[in-house]
Amino acid sequence: MAKVSIPTPLRQFTDQKDIVEYAGGTVGEVLNNLAGQYGGLRQHLFNDEGKLRNFVNIYLNDEDIRYLEKTATAVTDADTITIIPSIAGGLI
């Protein structure tokens, strides 16, 4: 099973776990399995059409999946998927 690194702002949806392991042949399958178990996480990862949200960055072993095969990128048991939500802010 691939490891999925959960960022601090999303750990409230994974029982405070920072690393979880899920099976799947692709990044998309792993993320869907994750969201299937932790339903509150789905809305933070996927839009209404089931596509990955634009502001969520996903890395497979330190490589941005946007430059690979996106959610169709193949995953092995030795891989680590990292979820990095974009954070906006600034001075008003």
PyRosetta script that sets phi, psi and omega in degrees:
from pyrosetta import init, pose_from_sequence

init()
pose = pose_from_sequence("MAKVSIPTPLRQFTDQKDIVEYAGGTVGEVLNNLAGQYGGLRQHLFNDEGKLRNFVNIYLNDEDIRYLEKTATAVTDADTITIIPSIAGGLI")
pose.set_psi(1, 142.2)
pose.set_omega(1, 178.9)
pose.set_phi(2, -78.2)
pose.set_psi(2, 147.0)
pose.set_omega(2, 175.5)
pose.set_phi(3, -87.1)
pose.set_psi(3, 141.6)
pose.set_omega(3, 176.4)
pose.set_phi(4, -122.8)
pose.set_psi(4, 121.9)
pose.set_omega(4, 178.8)
pose.set_phi(5, -88.7)
pose.set_psi(5, 121.3)
pose.set_omega(5, -176.7)
pose.set_phi(6, -99.1)
pose.set_psi(6, 125.3)
pose.set_omega(6, 179.4)
pose.set_phi(7, -71.8)
pose.set_psi(7, 155.4)
pose.set_omega(7, -176.6)
pose.set_phi(8, -50.8)
pose.set_psi(8, -46.1)
pose.set_omega(8, -178.1)
pose.set_phi(9, -63.4)
pose.set_psi(9, -20.5)
pose.set_omega(9, -178.6)
pose.set_phi(10, -101.0)
pose.set_psi(10, -3.2)
pose.set_omega(10, -177.7)
pose.set_phi(11, -67.5)
pose.set_psi(11, -21.2)
pose.set_omega(11, 177.0)
pose.set_phi(12, -62.1)
pose.set_psi(12, -21.2)
pose.set_omega(12, -179.9)
pose.set_phi(13, -94.0)
pose.set_psi(13, -7.7)
pose.set_omega(13, -178.7)
pose.set_phi(14, -119.9)
pose.set_psi(14, 32.5)
pose.set_omega(14, -179.5)
pose.set_phi(15, 56.0)
pose.set_psi(15, 35.7)
pose.set_omega(15, 178.0)
pose.set_phi(16, 68.4)
pose.set_psi(16, 14.3)
pose.set_omega(16, 178.7)
pose.set_phi(17, -77.4)
pose.set_psi(17, 135.9)
pose.set_omega(17, 178.9)
pose.set_phi(18, -94.7)
pose.set_psi(18, -22.6)
pose.set_omega(18, 176.9)
pose.set_phi(19, -134.2)
pose.set_psi(19, 131.5)
pose.set_omega(19, 174.2)
pose.set_phi(20, -130.5)
pose.set_psi(20, 161.2)
pose.set_omega(20, 179.7)
pose.set_phi(21, -123.7)
pose.set_psi(21, 133.8)
pose.set_omega(21, -179.5)
pose.set_phi(22, -140.4)
pose.set_psi(22, 148.4)
pose.set_omega(22, 176.0)
pose.set_phi(23, -85.3)
pose.set_psi(23, 156.4)
pose.set_omega(23, 176.5)
pose.set_phi(24, 160.3)
pose.set_psi(24, 148.4)
pose.set_omega(24, -179.8)
pose.set_phi(25, -87.0)
pose.set_psi(25, -17.9)
pose.set_omega(25, 179.3)
pose.set_phi(26, -133.9)
pose.set_psi(26, 165.8)
pose.set_omega(26, 176.6)
pose.set_phi(27, -57.3)
pose.set_psi(27, -44.1)
pose.set_omega(27, -179.4)
pose.set_phi(28, -60.0)
pose.set_psi(28, -42.1)
pose.set_omega(28, 178.8)
pose.set_phi(29, -64.6)
pose.set_psi(29, -42.6)
pose.set_omega(29, 179.5)
pose.set_phi(30, -62.7)
pose.set_psi(30, -46.4)
pose.set_omega(30, -179.2)
pose.set_phi(31, -65.8)
pose.set_psi(31, -36.9)
pose.set_omega(31, 177.0)
pose.set_phi(32, -66.5)
pose.set_psi(32, -38.5)
pose.set_omega(32, 176.4)
pose.set_phi(33, -64.5)
pose.set_psi(33, -41.2)
pose.set_omega(33, 177.0)
pose.set_phi(34, -60.6)
pose.set_psi(34, -50.0)
pose.set_omega(34, -179.0)
pose.set_phi(35, -67.0)
pose.set_psi(35, -26.1)
pose.set_omega(35, 176.6)
pose.set_phi(36, -67.3)
pose.set_psi(36, -36.0)
pose.set_omega(36, 178.9)
pose.set_phi(37, -82.0)
pose.set_psi(37, -39.8)
pose.set_omega(37, -178.8)
pose.set_phi(38, -111.5)
pose.set_psi(38, 80.4)
pose.set_omega(38, -173.7)
pose.set_phi(39, -54.2)
pose.set_psi(39, -35.5)
pose.set_omega(39, -180.0)
pose.set_phi(40, -64.5)
pose.set_psi(40, -19.5)
pose.set_omega(40, -179.2)
pose.set_phi(41, -79.1)
pose.set_psi(41, -26.3)
pose.set_omega(41, -175.2)
pose.set_phi(42, -54.8)
pose.set_psi(42, -47.5)
pose.set_omega(42, -176.7)
pose.set_phi(43, -65.7)
pose.set_psi(43, -20.3)
pose.set_omega(43, 179.0)
pose.set_phi(44, -87.3)
pose.set_psi(44, -19.8)
pose.set_omega(44, -179.4)
pose.set_phi(45, -101.8)
pose.set_psi(45, -38.4)
pose.set_omega(45, -172.1)
pose.set_phi(46, -120.6)
pose.set_psi(46, 148.5)
pose.set_omega(46, 175.0)
pose.set_phi(47, -85.4)
pose.set_psi(47, -175.2)
pose.set_omega(47, -177.3)
pose.set_phi(48, -64.3)
pose.set_psi(48, -24.2)
pose.set_omega(48, 178.4)
pose.set_phi(49, -86.5)
pose.set_psi(49, 0.5)
pose.set_omega(49, 179.7)
pose.set_phi(50, 84.3)
pose.set_psi(50, 9.5)
pose.set_omega(50, 178.8)
pose.set_phi(51, -93.7)
pose.set_psi(51, 151.5)
pose.set_omega(51, 178.9)
pose.set_phi(52, -60.0)
pose.set_psi(52, 134.2)
pose.set_omega(52, -180.0)
pose.set_phi(53, -64.2)
pose.set_psi(53, 147.6)
pose.set_omega(53, -178.3)
pose.set_phi(54, -62.0)
pose.set_psi(54, -33.3)
pose.set_omega(54, -175.2)
pose.set_phi(55, -88.1)
pose.set_psi(55, 4.6)
pose.set_omega(55, 177.2)
pose.set_phi(56, -102.5)
pose.set_psi(56, 122.3)
pose.set_omega(56, 178.6)
pose.set_phi(57, -102.1)
pose.set_psi(57, 130.3)
pose.set_omega(57, -179.4)
pose.set_phi(58, -119.1)
pose.set_psi(58, 131.2)
pose.set_omega(58, 179.0)
pose.set_phi(59, -119.0)
pose.set_psi(59, 140.5)
pose.set_omega(59, 172.9)
pose.set_phi(60, -113.5)
pose.set_psi(60, 111.5)
pose.set_omega(60, -178.1)
pose.set_phi(61, 50.2)
pose.set_psi(61, 49.4)
pose.set_omega(61, 176.3)
pose.set_phi(62, 73.2)
pose.set_psi(62, 9.6)
pose.set_omega(62, 176.1)
pose.set_phi(63, -113.1)
pose.set_psi(63, 128.9)
pose.set_omega(63, 179.2)
pose.set_phi(64, -64.7)
pose.set_psi(64, 124.3)
pose.set_omega(64, -177.1)
pose.set_phi(65, -66.9)
pose.set_psi(65, -16.1)
pose.set_omega(65, 176.8)
pose.set_phi(66, -63.6)
pose.set_psi(66, -24.8)
pose.set_omega(66, 179.8)
pose.set_phi(67, -100.1)
pose.set_psi(67, 3.7)
pose.set_omega(67, 175.1)
pose.set_phi(68, -108.4)
pose.set_psi(68, -122.5)
pose.set_omega(68, 178.5)
pose.set_phi(69, -113.3)
pose.set_psi(69, 29.7)
pose.set_omega(69, -179.0)
pose.set_phi(70, 53.1)
pose.set_psi(70, -137.3)
pose.set_omega(70, -177.1)
pose.set_phi(71, -71.2)
pose.set_psi(71, -10.6)
pose.set_omega(71, 176.9)
pose.set_phi(72, -86.1)
pose.set_psi(72, 2.3)
pose.set_omega(72, 178.9)
pose.set_phi(73, -62.1)
pose.set_psi(73, 128.7)
pose.set_omega(73, -179.3)
pose.set_phi(74, -66.5)
pose.set_psi(74, 146.4)
pose.set_omega(74, -178.0)
pose.set_phi(75, -127.5)
pose.set_psi(75, 141.4)
pose.set_omega(75, 172.6)
pose.set_phi(76, -116.5)
pose.set_psi(76, 171.1)
pose.set_omega(76, 179.3)
pose.set_phi(77, -64.1)
pose.set_psi(77, -20.8)
pose.set_omega(77, -178.4)
pose.set_phi(78, -86.5)
pose.set_psi(78, -4.7)
pose.set_omega(78, -174.3)
pose.set_phi(79, -85.5)
pose.set_psi(79, 156.5)
pose.set_omega(79, 173.7)
pose.set_phi(80, -124.0)
pose.set_psi(80, 127.2)
pose.set_omega(80, 175.9)
pose.set_phi(81, -102.7)
pose.set_psi(81, 130.4)
pose.set_omega(81, 179.6)
pose.set_phi(82, -116.4)
pose.set_psi(82, 128.6)
pose.set_omega(82, 177.4)
pose.set_phi(83, -99.1)
pose.set_psi(83, 125.4)
pose.set_omega(83, 178.5)
pose.set_phi(84, -129.9)
pose.set_psi(84, 104.2)
pose.set_omega(84, 177.3)
pose.set_phi(85, -76.3)
pose.set_psi(85, 142.7)
pose.set_omega(85, 175.6)
pose.set_phi(86, -69.5)
pose.set_psi(86, 143.5)
pose.set_omega(86, 179.3)
pose.set_phi(87, -122.6)
pose.set_psi(87, 125.8)
pose.set_omega(87, 179.7)
pose.set_phi(88, -112.3)
pose.set_psi(88, 155.3)
pose.set_omega(88, 178.0)
pose.set_phi(89, 170.3)
pose.set_psi(89, -178.8)
pose.set_omega(89, 179.7)
pose.set_phi(90, 158.1)
pose.set_psi(90, -176.0)
pose.set_omega(90, -179.7)
pose.set_phi(91, -86.8)
pose.set_psi(91, 145.0)
pose.set_omega(91, 177.7)
pose.set_phi(92, -102.2)
pose.dump_pdb("model.pdb")
